[in-house]
Amino acid sequence: MKEVLISLESIEKVRDFVNVIAKFNTDFDITSGTKDIDAKSIVGILTLNLAKPMNLIIHDSDKMDDIIRIYNHTEEICFDNDRIYLITG
């Protein structure tokens, strides 16, 4: 299991994020405060306060290299072992 900090400040970023992680056959959760949400659920994520950073829990850390590789090939999202960075431009 791996936990990283994410920031999803808009509906568009939530949509893009879910579209990327939906490609993986592993479980992802987002925790924010006392809430624990399925990270593949756009509706679930939208119930959270998007203004605050959230914790992404990746349950199959063996997939970490694949996840990083996919994120680093998108224009607005960069991922390393500690954090997801969403680039705004």
N, C-alpha and C positions, 0 to 999 in steps of 0.2 A: 504494500500500500504506500502511496506517495501523496503528500498534501502540498498544494501550491496556492499562492494568493492570486486571485483574479479580480479584474475590475471590468464590469459591463455596464457602462453608463447610459446606454440607449437601447431601444427595442431592436434596432438594426444590429447592434453588436451582439445582443442576445441571440437573435436569429442566426447570424453568421457563426457564432460559437456553437450552437446546438447542431447546425448543419455539419460542422467539422467533426465533433465528437460522436455524432450518430453513426459515423463510418466505422467505428470500432466496436467489436463484439466483447465489450467489457463494461463493467458498471462504473459510473461516475456519480458522485453526489456533490452538492454544494451545501455548505453550512454557513449560516449567517445568524449570529445571536443564538437563539434556541431552536431555530428552524433547520431542518435537514430535508433537502429537496433533491429529487432525481434530476441530475444535471442535463439529461436529455429531454426534459420537459420545459418547453417554452413557457407554458402557462404557469408552471410551478415557479420558475425563475422570476417571472413578472410579479409574483406575490412578495418578493423580497425588496428591500430598499436598494435600488440600483446605484444610489449615490455613495454607498459604502463598499469598500473591498470585501470580497467573500473568499472563503476557502473552498478550493476544488479538491475533492478526494478522488484519486484514481486507484481503484481497487486492484488492478493488475499492473503493478509497477514494471513488469517485464515488457509492457507495451510502451514504456516511456520513450524510448528512442524513436519508435514509429510516430508517436504523437508529436514529438519535437520536430521531426522531419516534415510532417504535414503542415504544422503550424508555421514553420519557417519558410514555406513555399507560398504563403498567402501574402497579399499586399499590406494588410492592416494588422496582422496578428504575428507576434513573435513569441516564442516559448523557449524557456530554458529549464534547467532542473529545479529552479526555485520559484519561478514566477511566470505568468502569462502577461505579456505586454500588448496592449491594443493601441496601435498607432493611429492618431487622428491627424487629418491633414487638411 
